Amino acid sequence: MSERWYAMEDQELWVGWLGLRASIGVVVEDKPSLIAQFPYCVITCIDSSRDMQKLRTTQRIVQDFSKECLFPGQGLQVPGTAVPALARDYNLFNGFDNIWCFCKEPSEELETVWGEEKFLRRDWEKSGG
C-alpha cells in the first residue's frame, strides 16, 4: 500500500483518506482496482468545484457516456470501472476532489453523505477555515 494513501474495510463500510501529498488522482494511478471494484461512484468535488452539473468536463462525460453516467443532485455518478479512464481521458483529480464509492446503487445514502458533508463544511466555515 502506498505511503500517500490509506484504506480500511470493516464489513460493508470502506473508509479512505489521503496523506498530505496525495490526491484521488494518485490513488487512481497507483491502484486503479481499489476504486474500480465499486459498481457506483459519486464524484461531489473536482478541483474544488462542487456543482458537477455546471462543469463543462462533467457535461461532456455525461454526454459521452449517457448510459453509464448521470447527475444525481449536484454530483456525478459513474461506475467505478470507468473512474481510471475518466481520470486519464478527461484530466480529472488534480486538486481538491471528493469521490464516494458504493457497493449498491446510492439513493438514501447520498442524502446522508451530502448532509454530512454540508454539516462538516458549515462547522469548518464557522471555525474560520
N, C-alpha and C positions, 0 to 999 in steps of 0.2 A: 504494500500500500504506500502511496506517495506521502512524503512528509508534509506536503502542502495541503492535503485534504483528508478528511476522515469520514467514516460512515459506520453506523452500527445498526443491527436489526434486533428487534425484540418482538417476536411473533409476527404480526402483520404491520407493525409500525417501523419505518425506517427513519432515522434521524441523521442528517448530514450537516456538516459545517466545513468551512474553508479556513485555512490559515491566512496569515496577513498578506502573503504574496501570491495567493491563489485566486482563481476565479472559476466560474462554472465552465468556461472555455478550457481550462486546464484539466478539469475532471473529464470532460467530453473527449479531449485529446488523449489523456493518459489511460483512461479506462472507459471507452465508449460503451461497453457492455453493462456498466453499472446503471446508466440511465436507460439504455435500450431495453433492459429487461422489463420495464414497466409499460403496460399497454396504453396508459394515459398520462400525459404530462401537461400541466398548465403553466405557461410562462406568464408571470404577472409583472415582470420588470425586465426591460432590455436597455442596457446602458443608461440607467436612471430614468427611463421613460416608463410610466406606469399605465398608460391607456393604450393597449395594444391595437385597438381599432383605428387609432389616429396615425399610426406609423406606416409610412409607405412600404417599408420592408415586409411588415406582417400582412398588409393588404395583398402584396404580391404572393406571399406564401399561401394565403387562403385561396387566392385566385388560381395559383399553380397546382394546389393540392386540395381542391374543393371537397373531395370525398373523404379526406383524412383530417383536415384541419378546419377549425371553426373558432368563433369568438363567443365564449360564454361570459357574458358581462364585459369587463374590461380586460380579461385575459385572453391568451391564445392557447387553445387546446390542440395538441399534436400527439401522435403516437410516439412512444419512447424510442422505437426503432428509427424514427425519422430525425431525431434530435442531432446525432452526429453529422449527418449530411446537411441538415438545415444550418447548423453552426458553421460548417465549412463553406457551403454554397452561397449563403446569404450574409456571411461575415458577422455572425451573432456572438454574444457573450464576451465582449471585450472590456466591459466596465462593471458597474453595479447592476447585477442581474438577480432575479428570483425565478426559480422553477420548482414546481410542486409535482411530485410523482405519485401516481395512484395505481393500485392493483386492480381496482374495479372502476367503472365509469363514475367520475365525480359528479355529484349532484348536491346533496346536503353538505358534503364535505367542503365544497367550495365556499359555502356560506361561513363555515367555521374558520377556514383558512383566511379568507379575506376579512372576516370580522376580527380575527386575532391580529392580523397584520395592521388593520386600521387602529386597533386598540394600542398596539405597541408603538406605532408611528405617532399617535397622539401623545403618549407618555414621553416619547423621545423629544417631540417638539416642545412640550411643556418644560422639559428639563433644560431647554436652551440648545438642544442638539441640532 
